[in-house]
Amino acid sequence: MRSFKNIWTYTLWTLLSLLLGIGYMRLVLGSNDSSEEGLGFLLHVFYDFGLMYVGSIVGSVIALCFVLTDIFYLRKKMNNSSKKTATRLVVLMAITAFVVIVHYLLEKVIDVI
C-alpha cells in the first residue's frame, strides 16, 4: 500500500511538472494568432503540436530533476516535517526556474537549441 501511495504521489507531481513545462512554452511561444481556415489551419496544428511536444520535454526534465531531488534529498531531510507539501512545491518551483534559466541560456545566449 505504501508503494502505491508513493507512485500516486509522484504521478501527481509529474503531472504538475508537465503542466509547468507546457505553461512555460506557452509563455515563450506566445499566443496562436493564425487563422483556423485554409493554410492557417495547418499552422495552427503545428503550433499546438510544438507547444505540447516541446512543453512535455521541458516538463519531463523538470519532473525528473524533482523526483530525483525528492528521493535522494528531501525525503531524508523532511522525515517528520509538517510542511512537506509546501516545501516540495517551493523546491519544484526552484527547479522549474533553474530549467527555465538553462533553457533561455541555451536558446538565446549560446544558440545551441
C-alpha positions as CSV (number, residue, x, y, z in Angstrom):
1,M,0.0,0.0,0.0
2,R,2.9,2.4,0.7
3,S,4.4,1.9,-2.7
4,F,1.1,2.6,-4.3
5,K,0.8,5.8,-2.4
6,N,4.4,6.8,-3.5
7,I,3.6,6.0,-7.1
8,W,0.4,8.0,-6.9
9,T,2.2,11.0,-5.3
10,Y,5.0,11.0,-7.8
11,T,2.4,10.7,-10.6
12,L,0.7,13.9,-9.4
13,W,4.0,15.7,-9.0
14,T,4.9,14.6,-12.5
15,L,1.6,15.9,-14.0
16,L,2.2,19.2,-12.2
17,S,5.7,19.4,-13.7
18,L,4.4,18.7,-17.2
19,L,1.8,21.4,-16.8
20,L,4.6,23.8,-15.7
21,G,6.6,22.9,-18.7
22,I,3.7,23.4,-21.1
23,G,2.8,26.7,-19.4
24,Y,6.4,27.9,-19.8
25,M,6.4,27.0,-23.5
26,R,3.1,28.9,-23.9
27,L,4.9,31.9,-22.4
28,V,7.8,31.5,-24.8
29,L,5.8,30.9,-27.9
30,G,3.1,33.5,-27.2
31,S,-0.5,33.3,-28.4
32,N,-1.5,31.5,-31.6
33,D,-2.8,34.2,-33.9
34,S,-3.0,32.2,-37.1
35,S,-6.5,31.7,-38.6
36,E,-8.1,28.3,-38.4
37,E,-9.2,28.3,-42.1
38,G,-7.3,27.1,-45.1
39,L,-3.5,27.0,-44.8
40,G,-3.7,28.8,-41.5
41,F,-5.3,25.6,-40.0
42,L,-2.1,23.7,-40.8
43,L,0.0,26.4,-39.0
44,H,-2.5,26.3,-36.1
45,V,-2.0,22.5,-35.8
46,F,1.8,22.8,-36.0
47,Y,1.8,25.5,-33.2
48,D,-0.3,23.2,-30.9
49,F,1.9,20.2,-31.7
50,G,5.1,22.2,-31.0
51,L,3.6,23.5,-27.8
52,M,2.7,20.1,-26.5
53,Y,5.9,18.4,-27.8
54,V,8.5,20.8,-26.5
55,G,6.5,21.6,-23.4
56,S,6.3,18.0,-22.4
57,I,10.0,17.6,-22.9
58,V,10.7,20.6,-20.7
59,G,8.1,19.3,-18.2
60,S,9.8,15.8,-18.2
61,V,13.1,17.4,-17.4
62,I,11.6,19.3,-14.5
63,A,9.8,16.1,-13.3
64,L,13.0,14.0,-13.5
65,C,15.0,16.6,-11.5
66,F,12.3,16.9,-8.9
67,V,11.7,13.2,-8.4
68,L,15.5,12.6,-8.0
69,T,15.8,15.5,-5.6
70,D,12.8,14.3,-3.6
71,I,14.0,10.7,-3.4
72,F,17.7,11.4,-2.6
73,Y,17.5,14.6,-0.6
74,L,14.0,15.8,0.5
75,R,12.7,12.5,1.8
76,K,15.6,12.2,4.2
77,K,15.5,15.8,5.4
78,M,11.7,16.0,5.9
79,N,11.1,12.8,7.7
80,N,8.7,14.3,10.3
81,S,8.1,17.8,9.0
82,S,4.6,19.2,9.0
83,K,5.2,21.3,5.8
84,K,6.2,18.6,3.4
85,T,3.9,19.7,0.6
86,A,4.7,23.3,0.8
87,T,8.4,22.6,0.9
88,R,8.1,20.3,-2.1
89,L,6.2,22.9,-4.0
90,V,8.9,25.5,-3.4
91,V,11.5,23.0,-4.5
92,L,9.5,22.3,-7.6
93,M,9.3,26.0,-8.4
94,A,13.0,26.4,-7.8
95,I,13.8,23.5,-10.2
96,T,11.4,25.0,-12.8
97,A,13.2,28.4,-12.5
98,F,16.5,26.6,-12.9
99,V,15.3,24.7,-16.0
100,V,13.9,27.9,-17.5
101,I,17.2,29.8,-17.0
102,V,19.2,26.9,-18.5
103,H,16.7,26.8,-21.5
104,Y,17.0,30.5,-22.0
105,L,20.8,30.4,-21.9
106,L,21.0,27.5,-24.3
107,E,18.4,29.0,-26.7
108,K,19.1,32.7,-26.7
109,V,22.7,33.3,-25.4
110,I,24.7,30.3,-26.6
111,D,22.3,29.5,-29.5
112,V,22.5,25.7,-29.2
113,I,18.8,24.9,-29.3
